[in-house]
């Protein structure tokens, strides 16, 4: 009887356990959209845990952090609004040690959590009046974050049990075309020995050397990434979320796919992702093994004080399903 009971329990656990992330390999049966609960969630940043298949989404309305799984359509509240004094979120990143970095937008803060225990590890502060936005983790474990309103890029380090967030790069000393009063540097990503970041206000893409701070504009052969937001990378291609917060004529919200040169000094816009029915002001992006997942933030409606279109969603598209562009 004991053996029978153990066998039954094993079957039950296998049925109830979430599928591992490599269940994504066939892309069959996965949702085309995930639902973020709440009438005023206004989801914003997102990050993906490749080890477990979970993804984390924050809110621009308040400090709620949601968690979903690639095999389940519904997200759940992972950490409620107000936890650890958190009143708003922006960009997110997860490092190989399982630490979740959560930007605090116009509170100019950045919080670090142990994703397994949900324990707060650090609360760090940027410049007064800043807007801590998107976050990138480099191969050496150093973390970088953009400030969209203050011309600085932050560097976050952890050594000898102490966390430090410093004003690492003074953007005014670089060629970056800063536009006062607008969202400027936004999405950021570490690729090899460099960082890539996009300026939402001007549509320009920049390559930064973390060792020297040298900053050069990426040659996109005249193409502009207007309203560029979240960034993702896969096999020599940069994925750039483009909303239309600045109402650029003719721009359809999309994920632009840019084939990059090996030195990251140039690239060519080759394809785009737009889900059926379009995006609702897309913001952040993650790539699973076979899917492109994009947050429908409705940030434009949030800024304009307009009622949202519910439910709030995260779009999911086949990574190989991009629409080619150009000749």
PERAUR-V886504 format. One record per backbone hydrogen bond with DSSP energy under -0.5 kcal/mol. NH is the residue of the N-H (numbers start at 0). CO is the residue of the C=O. Records with the same first field share a line. If there is no record, write none. Layout:
NH->CO + CO
This chain:
4->0
5->1
6->2
7->3
8->4
9->5
10->6
11->7
12->8
13->9
14->10
15->11
16->12
22->19
23->20
24->21
25->22
26->23
29->26
30->69
33->313
34->72
35->33 + 311
36->34
40->37
43->57
44->89
46->55
48->53
49->47
51->48
52->48
54->67
55->46
56->65
57->44
58->63
59->41
60->40
64->78
65->56
66->75
67->54
69->52
71->68
74->34
75->66
77->64
78->64
81->85
82->79
84->81
85->82
88->58 + 61
89->90 + 102
90->132
92->100
94->98
97->94
99->97 + 112
100->92 + 98
101->110
102->90
103->108
104->131
106->103
107->104
109->123
110->101
111->121
112->99
113->118
114->97 + 112
117->113
118->113
120->111
121->111
123->109
125->107
129->126
131->104
132->130 + 145
133->185
135->143
137->135 + 141
140->137
142->155
143->135
144->153
145->133
146->151
147->130
151->149
152->168
153->144
154->165
155->142
156->163
158->161
161->158
163->156
165->154
167->152 + 165
168->152
169->167
170->150 + 168
171->150
172->169
173->170
177->175
179->177
181->178
183->147 + 181
185->197
186->228
188->195
190->188 + 193
193->190
194->207
195->188
196->205
197->186
198->203
199->183 + 197
200->182
202->198
205->196
206->215
207->194
208->213
209->192 + 207
212->208
215->206
217->204
218->264
219->217
222->219
224->202
225->223
226->199
227->224
228->240
229->282
231->238
233->236
236->233
237->257
238->231
239->237 + 255
240->229 + 238
241->253
242->226
246->243
250->247
251->249
252->250
253->241
254->272
255->239 + 253
256->270
257->237 + 255
258->256 + 267
259->235 + 257
260->265
263->260
266->218
267->258
269->256 + 267
270->256
271->322
272->254
277->274
280->278
282->294
283->43
285->292
287->290
291->316
292->285 + 290
293->314
294->283
295->312
296->280 + 294
297->279 + 280
298->280
301->297
302->298
303->299
304->301
305->300
309->307
311->35
313->33
314->293
315->31
316->291
318->289
320->317
322->271
323->321
324->269
